[in-house]
Amino acid sequence: MNIAIVGTGYVGLVSGTCYAESGNEVICVDIDAKRIASLVEGKIPIYEPGLEELVRRNAREGRLRFTRDTAAAVAQSMVSFIAVGTPMSASGAADLTGVFKAAEDIARAVTGYHVIVVKSTVPVGTNDKVREIVLRAAKHPVDVCSVPEFLKEGAAVEDFMRPDRVIIGSRSERATAILREIHAPFVRTDNPILVMDPKSAELSKYAANSMLALRISFINQIANLCDAVGADISAVRRGLGSDRRIGSQYLFPGLGYGGSCFPKDVQALIHTAAEYNLNFSLLKAAEEVNAEQKRVLPMRVKRHFGEDLTGKTFALWGLAFKPRTDDMREAPSLVVIEELIAAGADVRVHDPESLANARAILGNRVSYHETNYEALGGADALLICTEWNEFRHPNFQRIKAELKQPVIFDGRNLYDPELMKALDITYYSIGRSPV
């Protein structure tokens, strides 16, 4: 199948590459000349495990190409996926300007029957609006469908190639048959392709991300209650997660959620509900919990060292909002750093992948270090904000030697409190008694 992908951001690049990997001929389009030039040279603008190898192989074998020419890409294709960004506006609604522009550009370029697929995360009812734009602009028959993405940063290639399910929002049997054919290689283990109306498909995406955000905020509040009453969140989580009705996924306490999806999608669903005079108080509460959770580490630092941190230096491991990505959008580390700096502290940071993104955000307000141990030099304590694998089993003797005093504030519960006690390290974690 000949496929055009309009938008080569995170979703577009992963989707286009994986469609090519399954044998389709894919042309990825973007208006960003610098991005397209980099991709043509085989340079990947994002960090995502396994993606660079797939891009280079499929480009080398002729199944994956990159261009700025939307019309040419669409003219060569039967199916065009819209995968442009939908950033959150000041009101909390999704900004759909890019989606509507892409839809019109594709519609004007079609040369025969065509399927336009909205893959961007969009509010309920967007497919209807896109369809209106397309029907006005297209000179040939066009079906407009929705196929939402369910990709986790850090595992996006795996998620795309082996999805839990594929959701197709469609009004047309013809379009449905084509999209089933495109996605059939990814569901060979009998995971379902679910066909539904476009509005239900759109809402499925927001409902899934919002449910996960709720679980994260819930377990974080339980962890805070554990701190207050002297319980152990690790034991409580096991007791909760072993219930088959609940399960253990997304029940790990920490510093809250961040990234490009959960914050934006929760806000968008709240905004959509408000448009229909519904008060989504449950999601609003989850947002409030998440905002407060990001402040837990600096609050504990101040409780230990005092409110005024002038003259204190802190090492911080982990900047990305989660491991296996360089994405710092809405990252808890940013809140932690801002609070420490506001209290007068100096901050030394390390992350395996996101130092460049951090520099663009924080400038010279912190110092940047290529290794985690280098960041420790002369610091008064270590703070951990992201659970990268290389932080899970460090050389604790080296940590003690580098720090002025052996104090660790662990926002991801990486270490065993009993081990910290045995090593004579003062250790603060989430939902477990300090040692």
N, C-alpha and C positions, 0 to 999 in steps of 0.2 A: 504494500500500500504506500502511496505517496502522501506524506504528511508535512504540513507546515506548523511550526510552533512560533507564535508571536509573543516575544518576551523571553529573554535568556537569563533571567534572574534564577533564584534558587529552584523554584518549581519548574520553570521552563527548561532549564539546562538539564536537570535530572530527568525530566519526562522525555524530552527529545532524545537524549542519549539512550535511555532504556528502550524506547520504541525502536530506535535504530538497532540496538543490540538484539532485538527479537526478529530482525530481518527487514523492517520497513526502511524506505528511503526518506530521510527526514531533512528538512531545511529549517534551521532556527533563525529567526529574524529579531533584530533589535535596532533601535534608533541610535544607540550609543556606539559611535564609530570606534572609540577606543576599546570598548568591550569586544566588539566583533573582531577587530584586528588582533587582539590578544588570543581569542578563541581560534582564529585561523592559524595562528602560530603554535597552537597547542597549549597555551597558557590558561589555566583555570582561575577565574577571579574569586572563587570561594573555596574554602577547605571543606571537603566532604570525602570521607574514606572510600576509596575505590573508584571515585568518579573520574579522576584524571586519566587513569589507564583506559577506561571505557571510552572516553571522549577521543583520545588519541587513536585507539584501535579502529573505532567506527569511522572516524574521519579518514584514516589511512586506507581503509577498505572501501571508501566511497559511499557509505550509507548515511553519513552525517556531514552536513555542510552548514556554513554560516554566512549570512548576508544582511545588508541593511534594506534590501529591496523587497518590501512586503508584496507588491503586486506580482513580481516575478515568482516568488515562492508560492503564492496562492495559485497562480495560473498553472503551476506544475503539479498541484496537489488535489486530492479529492476531499481531504479532511484538514481543517485548520483548527488548532487549539489556541485559545486565548489564555496566556499565562503571564499577563502583566501584573504589576503590583497594585494592591488596593490599600494604600496607607490610611491610617486613621486620621480623620479630620478633627478640627478643634471641638466639634460637637460630640465626637465619639463614633460618628457614622463612618462607614467605609467610603473613601474617595474613589468613585467609579469612572472618573474622567478617562483614564487610560483604557479601561475595558470598552467603553462606548466608542472611543476613537479607533481602537483596534477592530471592533466589529464593523464599523463603517468602511474602514480601509479594506478589510477582507471582502466585504459584500461587493464593493465596487470592482474588485479584481477578479471575481469568479468568472470562469469561462464556460461553465456547464453545471450540472447538478453538483452541489457541494454541501458538506456537513460542517457547520461551525460549532465548536465545542467550547463552552466556558469552563476553564479549569481553574482560573483564579478563584480565590475564596471571596464570595459575594453574598450580600444579604438576600433574603427571600424576596422574590419578585424581579430580580435582576434579569433573569433569563427572558421574562416577558418583555422587558424594556429593550434588551438586545435584539429580540426578534422583531420588534417594531422598527428599530433602526435598520436592520438587515432587509426587511421586506420593502422599505422605502428605497434603499440604495441598490439592491441587487437586480440584475437584468436576467437572471437565471434562477431556477428553483433552488432554494436553500432551506435546509432544516437546521434549527438551532437547538442544541442539547447541552446538558450540564454533566460533567464528570469530575466531581470534586476530588482533590488529592488528600491523602492521609499519610504524609511523610513526616518522620521524625528526623530532625537534624542530627547528624552523626550516624544515622542508619538509613538514610533516604534511599540509597540504591537497593539495599536489601528489602526495604518496605515496598518499593515499586515492583521489584522483580518477583516478590512473594507476598502479595497483599493479603490481609485478612479477608477482604472483600473488595469488589469493584462496584461502584454505584453509578448507574447510568440514568440520568433524568432525560426522558425523551417523550415526544408526542407522535413520533413517526416509526412505523415498523421497519421501513427501509433504513433509516439512520441507525436504529437499534441494531439491526443485523450487521451493519458495517462496524459499529463500535464493539459489538460482541467479538467479531473476527479480530479486530486489533488487539483486544485485551485477553483473548483466549489463551495465548501462550503463558500468561502470568498466573493463571488459576488452574494449572494442571493437577494440583493436589486436591481438587474438588472444593476449594474455597469458592464462595458463590459470586456470581455476577447478579446484582440486584437491580432490576429495572423498575423505575417508578416515575412519577410526574416530576418535572423540573423543580417545582417549589419544595417538594419533599427532599429531593437530592440536595438542594442548597441548604436546607435546614439541617440535614443530617450532619454536614460538616461542622456547623456551628455547635450543634448539640453535642457532638463527640468531644470537641475541644473544651467546651464549657464544663462537661461532666468531669473531665480529667482535671481541670482547674479547681473544681469543687473538691475533688478528692485530695488534692495537694493542700488546699487551704484547711480542709477538715483535719488531716493528720497533723498539720502544723499547730493547730489549736489544741489538739489532744496532747501534743508534745509540750506545749506551754503549760498545760494543766499538769502534766507529769512533773515538770520542773517545780510547780507550786506545791504539789502534794507529796513529792518525794518518790514517785513511781518511775519505772524505767520504760521509756517509749519503745525500746527494742522488744521487750516482752509483750507490751500491749499490742504492738503492730503484728507480732506473730499470732497472738490470740485473735485479733481482728481478721487478719488475712487468711487464716485457716478456715474461716467460714466460707463455704462454697458459694453462698449468695453474694459474697463481697469480693473475695480474692485479694491478692497481695500487691497487684500492680498499682503504681502511682500512690503508694502509701508509705513513702520514705520521707521522714521529716527533714527539713533543711531551711534554706533562706528564702523560700518562695519561688514562684515560677517567673520566667522572663522569656526573651526570644521574640521572634517575629509573629508568632501565631497566637498563643494563649492570651496575652494582654489585649491585642487588637480584636480578636474574635469575641472575647467576653464583652468588651465594650460595644462591639457592633450588635451583639445579640440583645444587650440591654437597650440599646438605642432603637432597634427594630421593635422590641416589645412596647417601648414607650410610644412609638408611632401608632400602635393599635390600642393605646390607653391601658397597657398592662404594666404593672410595676414589678419588675423582675428583682425582687428584694433579695432573693437567695444569691444571685450572682453579684449583686452590689455588695453583699456581706463578704463574699469570697474575695472580691477586689480589695476591700478594706483590710481583711486579714492578711492578704498578700503584701500590701504596702507596709503594714506594721512588721511583718516577718523579716523583711529586708533590713530592718533596723536592729534586729536582735543582737548581732555580733558587736556593733559599736556600743550598744547599751551595756553589754557585759564587759567590754574593755573599760568603759568609764567606771563601772562598778568596781573593777579591780584596781585601776590606776588612778581614779579620780576624774572629775568632770573636765578639768583643764589638762590637756595632753601636750602642752607646750614642752618642747625638749625631748619628747618621746618619739621613737621611731618604730614602725611596725612593718614586718615583712608580710606580704599577702600573696598566697599561692592560688592561682586560678582567677581568670578575668571573664572568660566566656560564660554565657548563662548556663551552659551545660558542657560536659566533655565531648570530644570528637567533633567540635565545630569551632570556628573563629568568630561566631556571631556574638556581639555584645549588646544587641538591642534589648533594652529593659533588663539588663543583667543585674542581679543583686549586688555584685562587686562594686558597681558604680555608686550605689547608695552607701555602701560601707565606706568606700574611699572618701566620698564627699563629707560624711559625718566625721571621719577621723581628721581630715584636713581642717574642717570648720572648728574642731576642738584644739587645733594647734599642732597636730602631729605631722611628722614626715612619714611618707609611705614608699616602700620599695616593693615593686610588683614583678611577678613572673607568671607567664602562661605559655604552654607549649606551642600555641598557634595564633593567639590574638594580640600579640604585642603591637603589631602595626595598626590594627584597629583601635587599640587603646591609645596609642600616640595621637591619632586623629581626634579622639574625644577629649583626652586629658592633657594633651600638650606636655609642658615641662613642669606640671604640678606634682608629678611623682617621678621616681627614678625607675628605669626599666632594666631588667636583668635576664640574660639568656638562659641561665640555669636556676633551678629552685634554690640550690644551696648558696649561690652568689647573692640572692636576694636577702638571705638571712644576716649578712655581715653587719654586726653592731646593732641589730634590732632588739627592742625590748621584749617583743613577743611575736609569735607567728599566728596569722589568721588564714584559714582555709575556706575559700568560697566556691570552688569547683572540684568535683570528684574525679579528676584525671587519674588514670591507672597508676601513673608514675608517682603519685603522691600517697598511694595506699600503703606502701611498705618502704618508707624512707629509712635512712641511717639516723636513728634517734640520737646516737652518741654524737654524731656530727652536728645535728640540730642543737643539742645542748651546748656544744663547744662554740658554735657560731653566735648564739643568742646571748644577750647580757644576762638574762635570767630564763630558766626553762618554763615558759608559759605558752600554751597553745590554745587558741580559740578555734574550734573546729565546727564550721557551719554545715558539714556534711556527714558527721558521725563516722569518720573513716577508721578511728582507732579504738581499741579496747580500753575502757577506763581502768581495768585492773592492771593491764600492762603499763599504762601511763603512771599508775601509782607505784608499781614496782620499779620503774625507771626514775622515780622522783621528779616527774614532770607535772606541773600544775596544769590541769586539763579541763576545759569547758567545752561541752558539746550541746546538742539540741535534745531536750527531753530526758536527759540522764544526769544524775547527780554529779556535780563537779568533784574532781579529786585533786 
